[in-house]
Amino acid sequence: MTKLKTHKGIAKVTKLRPGKKISINRVGGNHNTGKKSTAFNRRVRKSVLMSKADINRLRKMLK
């Protein structure tokens, strides 16, 4: 069986954390942030952990 290739699109936007957790940035913070609320912009800056269902689905793509 051939080796699985890493999905480069997912690899660029995610980070592997200790304990097999995956963090990803929130959406909506790249442009037009002047018209969005400051609370929204602060929230968007922080990364979040992926849900367990998404981790199980995407783990094969990140190998």
MONORPE-V809689 format. One line per field, one symbol per residue. phi: phi as a letter, one per 40 degrees, with the letter a starting at -180 (. if undefined). psi: psi as a letter, one per 20 degrees, with the letter a starting at -180 (. if undefined). burial: 1 if it has 16 or more other C-alpha atoms within 10 Angstrom, else 0. A space follows every 50 residues. Layout:
phi = ???
psi = ???
burial = ???
//
This chain:
phi = .cccccccccccbbbcbcgfcbbacccgbcafcccccccccccccccbcc ccccccccccccc
psi = prqpqpohghhhirpprqkkqpqqqqqjjhrkihiqqhgghghhhqqqqq rhghghhihhhj.
burial = 00000000000001100000011110000000000000001001000011 0000100000010
//
